[in-house]
Amino acid sequence: MKLSVRPKDETYFLANRHVFFHRGANAKFENKWHGLWVGDYKVFDSFSYEIRVDGKTIDLLEHATNFSYHGSKSVHAYGISGLHVEEICFIPQKVPALVSVLSLKNDSNKDIHVQVVLRAHVNHRAREINWHNTEYKTLFEKHGEYVSVKSSNERYALFGSKKGFTVSFSNQGVFNEYVDGKDKQRTFMPGDYVVNVPIKAGERVKVPFFFGATTRGLKDMLVSFIDLRDYYEKRFQEVSRHFKHVSDSFEVVITPEIEELVAWSTINLELLKHDSHLFAGLPWFSQYWGRDTLWSLNAFLHVGAFDFVKRILKHYLSVLAKGNAEVPAGTVPNVEYLSGERDYNSLDATPLLVLAVGEYVKHTGDVTFLKEHSNALAHISRWFESLDEKGFLRPFNTKNTTWMDTLGRTKAIEVQALYVSAARSLGELHDILGSSELSHFFNERAKTALGVIESYWLADKGYFKDTSENASLTPNQLVPIMLGLVEPTRANKVLSRMLESDMLGEWGVRSLSQKEEGFFADAYHQGSAWGLTNAWLVCALLSQSRVSDAVSMLRRIHKDLSTAAIGCISETYSGEPQKPSGCSLQLWSSALIIRAIDEFMFGIKPNLAKKVVTLSPAMVKGVLKRHDKLLHDTFMDVRLEGHANRVVMELAFSKQPDFDIVLDLRGINATRIVANGVTLDGERFTPRDENVIEVFF
């Protein structure tokens, strides 16, 4: 995987589960969010290199020419006469550190002596802090040839190069200030770290620099730092293999643009893993948002990260609210800060948790997990009972409890849709647990709640109200469509309305129609397009087999990969004309692309708790392929080939599956279905290792 640009104002991210690094593609650090972070705590604000050769002093930042990004690494190229310079940056898998390797090639016909001067700027602060008066102590460890910087709040930064070079350090201790917008920043530059590098004519020499970051003690960081210094090339190979494995975990053949979008979306999921959780977005949503995480978990099931999903579900089932005057028992936290504090102010996170548990059980067949957490499921069931109000899911406090959290929305259509689907899921889960009474109860609740959604229909306008009291046109009604709660005629009227110019801009579907009072192109939830709503639209279009419209949307989204943060999908797109805004790497913006492809384009819907996998592909023309879809402990390859009057499906399994296949043809009137040469009497069959299914219509 590789994206290349001639750098302008693009940025990029590198990350592991401890740290993330944010920088301009032009190699500069141009705002307060750039730098090396440990979670939500900044350690290094910036660094720069100066090259001294033959009496000349060259600032590398002034000579950046090209940039390429690979997910696992970044490559900055610098144009200097007689000296070819590349900088490769990567973050090793398990160490809270950044590696920056300068590759220096002497293109002249004479030997030269180069001095590389590193100037690192330290800024130990929490994300919400700006200017601060922290003091620092600097130590140059001559034997180890590294510099440690200790702040007055007991945080450490380390930097240095590998042994073998002649190194010097001038301890200067200079404070610098800059302003980012209205926010004043104060950084500390310990001094010049100078590496002397003799280079023969035509020779290439690599000079690695290491930046260690810790919010804990120095001892553990020092052990990791020394290991990294001695084995950085091995660590580079490890991280390269890891990211290749990540990108291979969800491999499709559709169109080159969509294949690239899917691959980078998969990499983005990896970049946003933090510890055993997920950040909602970078650089500033470095918290665990329940709503965002739970909207996104399906994607991790689709890429086969079952254990990761299980850990997250265990966590959320263990931190349900105990209940008080403001928050009912069973509420899922909306935000968890790295400090351990939690906010319980979301009405949709609890339904989303139910859906995530249901999808995990369906994808894995792990009924034991469900039984082990039956008490938590009982708490959640009572939560739904306590908040049901004649089919509405009523808010439990006065805070803004929907995803549009800048607005006061009650009885919102997408929350109602999640309620219906969660009630159905609770019915299925209680059935698995053997409670037919509770299963029936929640199935009936689902029917009542579905009636609420149907009451929102505005026949004269051809779309649904946004809330019980607000008839504004918004994309929130895409949720009941993608969840299969709207009959096709109405669904297609809504989808056609979403594609009109007042809703669909250059970068995506607006959060409010331009024709509505209150629309403002820069408004967060009353004008801006969202990566989330764009993905909702793709899912909804594919649910109705509007493949060409969905592909057109995916191409719009694909543009973002080389625009804001390279390889990433943004949070929002604001203004007129629209442009990427908000967090430039947003979790659900990528996660729902993965879901759209697997669940709605290929139509792969496992229910391994009942030993069945449903295939409900969108009606496509041409050939689509999905490789290595993990179903419990077997991998499945899918090949779809669409013709004018038939669809051919080829399924291959890594071992004999222990489940049946059910074909759901989305309302297509099939005249005949042939599976492995046998005409089916129905839509269910037991697959072999290799299968050919022909559907005639």
N, C-alpha and C positions, 0 to 999 in steps of 0.2 A: 504494500500500500504506500502510495506516495502522491502528494500534491505539491506542485511547485508554483511560485509566483515571483514576480519582480516586486519586492516589498514596497508597500505604501503605508497604509495605516492598519493593516491586518495584524492580528495577534495570534498566539497559540498557547496551548497548555501541555504540560507533562505532569504525570502524577503517579503515585502509588498509594497504598492504603494509609500512609503516614503523612505525606507532604504533597503539595502541588506547587507548580512553577508556572508563572504567567509572564509573558514577555512579548514585545513587538516583533513581527517578522523582520523588521528592519534592524533588529538586534538591540533596540533602545528600550529603556524602561521609562515610560512616559506618563504614568499616573500612579496613584497611591495603591492601586490594586495589583500592579506588577510586582514581581519579586518571588521569593521563596517562602512559602507558608507551611507551618505545622498545624494542620486543621484550620482553625479560625484565628491563629496567632502568627503574626508576621515575624520573620527573623532577618532575612536579607532583603533590603529594599532594592538593591541593584548592584551590578558590577560592570566594569569596563576594562578593556585592554588597550595598552599603548605599546607600539612596536618601535624599538630603536635599532636602526641598522645603518652602518656607514655614515654616521653623523646625522642621520635624519630621524625625526620623531614623528610617528604616524599614529593617529587616533583611529582605531579600527572602525568605530561607529560612523565615521565620515566616509567610509569606503565600502559599505555594504552594497552588494550588487544583486545577489539572488538568494532565494530561500526555498528550502524544501522541508516538508513535514511528513513524518511516517507514523505518527501515533506513539511509537516507542522512542523516537528521537527527533531532533530538529537539526537541520544543517544550514548554517549561515555561510555564504561565500563572500569574500572580500577581494576587491580588485586593487592590487598593489603592484606597481611595476617591478619586475624582477623577483617577486616573492609571491607564490600562490598560497593563499591562506584560506582554510576552511575551519569552521568551529562546529563541532558535533556535541550536542547536549543530550543527556539522557538521565533518567532517574532509575536507579536500580530497584529491583522488585521489593526488597524487604528493609532497606536502609533509609532513614530520613535524611537524605542527602541528594545533591545534584552534582553531576559530573559534566564538566565542560572541557572538551579536548580540542586544543588548537593543533591543526595539521599544517606544518610550514614546509613548503617545497621551494628550494633554492633554484630558480629558473635561470640564474646567471651562469657564466662559465668560470666563476671564481668562488673560492671559499669565503664565507661571510660569518660574522659573529652577530647574533641577534640577542637583544635583551627584551624579554616580555615583562611588562609592568602591569600587574593586576591591582586594581583599586576596587575594593569591595565596600559597599555601604550597608551598614547594619541599622535596623530599625525594629527594635523589640516592642511590639504593641499588639493589643487585641484589635479585632477588625473594626470595632466601633470607636476606637480612639484615634485622634488625629495628632496634633502637636503635643509632645510630652517632654518632660525634663529628666528623663532617665539618664543616669550616668553609666559609664562603661569602663572596664579595666581590660587592658590588652596585654597578652603574654605571647612572645615569640619563642617557641620551643625549638632551639637551634638543632638539637640532635634529631628530632622528628621532623623538622623543617615545616611546621605548621603554626598557624596563628590562632589563638583562642581569644574570644571576646566575651567577657562576662558582664551582664547588665546588673544594675542595682536591684532588680527584681528576681535575681538568681536564674536567669535564662542564659544559654550559651549559643555562640556561633563559632564554627571552626572553618578555616580555609587553608589551603596549601596545595603543593604539587607533590609528585612522587620523588623518591630518592634517586640520586644519580646526576642531578643537575646542581650547579652552584647557585645557591639561593641567598639573597639578602633581604632584610626588612628594615625599613625606616619608620620607627614608631612616631607617628605624628599626632594622632588623636584629634582630628578636625571635625567639627560639627557643621552640617550644611542644612539649609532650609529651602523648601520650594512650596509652591501653591498649586494644588490640583482643584480647579474650580474655585470653590470657597474654602476648601480644606487645606490648612497649612500643615506641612509635614516637617519633621526634624530627623535627620539621619546622622550617623556617626561613621566616619571614614578612619579606620585605625592607622593606615599608612600605606606606603608603596611596598608591595611584595614583588621582588624582582627575580626572574629566572634567567640565567645566562645559557644561551643555546648556540653552540658552534654548529654550523651546517655546511657540509661540503658542496661543491658545485654539483647540481643535479640531484642532490639528496633530499629526501623527505623525512622530517622529524616530527613526532607527535609529543606534545607537551600537555599532559592532563592537569586540570585543576579541580579540586574537590571542595564542595561547600556543604558542611554538615550543620544540621539545624536540630535543636532539641529544646523542649520546654521542661525537661526533667533534669537529671544530674549529668555531669560531664563524663563520668566513668563509662557508662554503657555506650554513649555516643562515641567516645574515643576508641573503644574496641572496634566498633563498626567502621569508623573512619579509617583506621589503620588497615583493616581487612580490605576495604574498598580501594585504598591507595595501592595496595600490593596486588590486588586481583581485579582491577577495574575492567580489563578486557574480557575476562571471564564473565563478570557481572553484565557487561554489555551484551554478550552472546545470550545470556539467560533471559534478559528482558526482551531481546529481539525474538527469541523463540516463543516467549510467552505471548507477545502481541500477535504473532502469526497464528498461534493456536486460538486466540480470541477471535481474530477475523475469520478463521476457518470454521468457527463454531456455528455460523449461520451463513451458509453459502447458497446462493441462488443464481439462476440464469434467467434473466427477464429481458432487460435492455441494459446497455453499458451504464447509462446514467443511474438507473435504479439500483443496479448491482453495486455501484460505487457508493450511493447513498446508504444502502443497507450495510455495507462493510464499515463505513465510518460511523454509522449509528451504533453498531456493535462495539466498536472501539470506544465510543463515548460512554457507553454503559460501564466499561472497565475503568475509565478515567475518573468516574464519579463514585467509585467504591471508596469508602473510608472506614477503616477498621472493619467491623462486621455490619456496617450500615451503608447508607447512600446519602451523599449530598444532593440537595435539590438542584443546585446549579452553581457554577463558578463564574466569576470569582467571589461573589458576595453572599450567595445562599449556602454558606458552609455550616448548615445545621441539618438536622434530620427532620424533614417535613413528612408527617404521616400521610397526608393526602397525596403528595407528589410521589412518594415511594410506592404507595399502594396502587395508584394509577399505573405505575411503571413495572410492577413485579411480573406481570404476564410476559413481558419481553425476556426476562431472565429464565422463565420456564421454557420459552421458545428456543433459547440458545442452549438449553440443557443444564443450567446452573441450579439444579434441584437443591443441593445442600445449602447453597447461599440463600435461596428463597426460604428454605425451612428455618434457618437461623433467624432471619428477619421476622418471619411469622411468629416464631417462639417469643421473640422479644416483644412484639406488639401485644401478644396475648398475655404477657406478664406485666404490662404497664397500663392496663385498663384502669380508668378512674375508679376509685373506691366509692365515690358518690358523696355529694354534699349539697348545700342549698342551691348552688349555681350549676353544678355539673352532675348529671345522673351517672350512677354506677354503670360501667361497661363502655364508657366513652373512650375512644382512641385519641391519644394526644395528637394535636395538629402539628406542633413544633417541639422538638427536643434539642436543647442547646448542649454544646459539648461540656458545659459546666454541670450538667445533670438536671437543670430546671426544665419543666415541661409546661406547655400551654394546652389546655383542653378546650378549644374554641372552634371545633369543626363539626358540622352536622353530617358531612359526607364521608369522613374518614372511617367511621364504623361500618357503614354499608360496604365500603371499598375493602375493608379487612375481611368481611364475610366472603365477598367475591374472590379475594385472593386465596383464602383458605380453600374454598371450593375448587378453584382452578388447580391449586397445588395437589389436592387429593385426586382430581381427575387426571392430571398429567403423570402422576407417580403411582397411583393406586395405594398410597400410604394411609390406609385406614387406621393403622396403629397410632399415627400422629393425631388423628382426629379423636380417637378414644382417650389418648393421654391428655387432651386439652378440652375434654367435654365440660369441665366446670367453667372454663372461660367462655365456652360457647353458650352455656346456660346464662351467664351474666349478660352476654351480648343479646341473647334472645329476650331477656327481661328489659333490656334497654329499648329494643324495638317496641315491646308491648307498652312501655311507659310513655313513649313519645308519639304513638299512633293517635291521630285525631281525625276520625272518620275518613281514613285513607290517606290523610296528609301526614308527613313526617314533620312535626312542629319543631321550631327552634327552641332550645332549652335556656337561652339567655339572650341578652340584647346585643351581643357582639355580632359582627359580620361573619357568618359561619359557613359561607359557600366559597368556592374557589375565587370568585370575584370579591375578594375580601376588602376592597375599598368601597363597596356598595352595601347598603342595607337591603338584602333580598330575602324574603320569606316565601316559603312554599314554591321554591325554584324548580323549574321543570327537570333539570339534570339531576337534582337531588331526589325528586320523585321517581325518576327512571332508575336510579341506583337503589332506591328503596324497593321497587318492584323486583328487580333482579336479585337483590340480596334476600328478600323474603322467599323467592323461589329457591335460591341456593340453600337457605336455612331449612326449607322443606326437604330438599334432597339430603342434606347432611344429617338431619334428625332421622330420616328414613334409614340411612346407613347405620346410625347408632341404635336403631330398633325402636324409636319412639314414633309410632304411627300417628298418635294424637297430636303431637307438636308438628309433625310433618304436615298433617291436614290443616292445622291452625295457620301455619305460615303460607301455605298454598292459597288459602282463602284470603288472607291479608294481601297477598300479591294481586289477586283479582280485584279487590276493592281499590288498592292503590293505582292499579292500571286504569281504572275508571276515572280517577282524578286526571291523569294525563290526557285521556280522551276528551275530558271536559275543557281542556285548554285549546282545543282546535278552533281556529277562526276560519270558517268555511269561505267567507267573502274575500279573505286575503290569501288563503292557501298556505298558511303556516300556523305554528303553535305560539301561544303567549309565552312570555319568559317566566312570569310568576303568576300567581292567582290574581294579582292586582295590576299587573303591568303587561300590556300587549305589545311591547317593543319587540322589534325583530332582532334577534341575537342568534349566535351559533349554538347556544346551549341545547336547543332542540335536536341537535345532531346526536346527542347521547342516547335518547330513547330509540333513535333509528338504528344506530350501530349495535345496540343491545337487543334488536329484534322485537321491539315493542310497538312498532307502528306498521300498519298494513301498507303494502307496496304503493298503492295509488297516492296516499297522503305522503308517504316517504319521498316519492319521486317529485311531487309538487314542491316540497320543502327543499330538496336538493337542487332543483332547477332555480329556485329563488336564491339559494346561496351562491349560485354561479353568476348572478346578475351583478352589474358593475358597482352598485351601491354597497354590496356586501363583499365582493371579491376584488382585492387590489392586486398590484403587481406581485406582492410577496405573500398574499394569503387572505384568509377570510377575516373580516373585521369583527371586533367584539360587539359592535353596534352598527346598524345600518346608517349610512350617511344621511338618509332621509328622516331619521328620528331626531326629535328634539333632545338636546343634550350631547349629540355626537361632537367629538373633538378628536382630531386625527392623532394627537399626541397623548390622549387620555389612556391611562393604563387599562381600564376595563370598559371604556365607553368610546372606543375608536381604534385602538391598536389591534393589529392582527397578532395572533399567538401561534407559536409552534404547536401548542396543545390543540387549539381549535383547528389548525391546518390538518393535523393528524386525525382528529375526529372526523373531519370532512372526508379524508381519504378512506377511512374505515367505513363510513356510512355509504359512500359511493360504491365501494366494492361489495358491500352487503346487498346492494341492489343490482349487482353485475354491470355497473356503469364504469367499465374498465378504462375506456379511453379518457373519460373525465378524471378518473383517479390517477392515471398515468400523467396527465397534464399537470395535476396538483403536485405530484411527486417531482416533476421536473422543476416546478417553481421552488420547491423546498431545496432541491439539489443545488441551486445557485448559491445558497448560503455557505456551502462547503468551502468556497474560496473567497468569501467576502468579509466576514467579521472575524471570528476566530477560525483559523484554517482547520478544516475537517470537522467542524462542529455545527450544530443546529441551535439557533438562538432562542431566547425566551420570547421576545416580542419583535414586532415590526411596526414602527410608529411613523407619524408624519404623512404629508402628502407632497411629493410621492413617498411611498413607504420605503423605509430602510431598516436594517437590523438594529435592534436596541435591546436594552435590558441585559440580563446575564447572557454572555455569548456562548455558554455551554450549559444547556438546560436538560435535565434528566428526562422529563416526560416528552419533550420535543423529539428526542431520539427513540425512546422506548416504544412509543406508539407507532412509529414507522415499522419497527420489527413486528409488532402485533398485527398491523395492517396487512403485511405480506403473508405471514404464516396463517393467521386466523381467518382473514377475509379474502385474500387473493387465492391462496392455495386451499383455504377452507379446511385446515387440519384441526379437528376438535376432539381431543382424546377424552374418554371417560373410563380410565383403566380401573376405577373402583367397580365398574360394571363390566369390565373386560370387553370394551368396545371402543373403536375409533371411528368417528364420523368424518367423512370427506364431503365437503360442500364447496367445491371450487367455484370461483366466479367464471362465467362463461367467456372464455378467452379465444382469441384467434392466434394461430401460430403456436410456438412451443415455449413452455415454461418448465424450469427444473428447480427442485429443492433437494439439496444433498444433506444427508446425515441428520435428519430430524430425530432426536432422541425421544423414545417412548419407553419409559421405565428402564429397561436394560437392553433394548434393541434399537438399532439405527434404521431409519427408513429413508430411502430415496424415492422422490416423486417426480414423474415426468408427465406433464399435461400437454396435449396437442389438440387444438380446437379446429374443427372444420365447419362447413356450412350446416351440415345436418347430423353431426356426431362429434363426440368428444372421446379421445382415447387417453386413458390413465394407465401409466406403468408404475408399479410399486415393487420395490426390491428391499428386502430386509436383511440385516446382518446375521440374523438367526431366525429360526421358525418362531413367529409371533404366537403369543398365547391369548390373543384377542380376536374378535371378529371385526370386519369392516362393514360400515353402514354408509350407503350413498344417499346424500340429501341434495337433490338437484334444484333447490330454490324455486320451486314452482314450474320448472320445465316439465312438459308432458312427454316423458320418455316413451317411445313406442316399443323399445326392446333394450335390455341390458344384458351383455354377455361378459362373464367373468371367467377367464382361463378356458375359453372355448365352450362354456356351458351357459345357456340362456337362463337367467335368474327368474325365479318366481317370487318377486319382491325386490328389496334393495339391500339385503344383508347376505354376506357370505364369509366363509372362513378362508383367510389368505394362506398362500404358500410362501416360500422364500422369494419367488419371483412371480409377478402377476401382471396380466394385461386385462384391462376392463374397457369395454366399448359401450358407450351410451348413445343410442340412436334416438333422434327426435325429429 
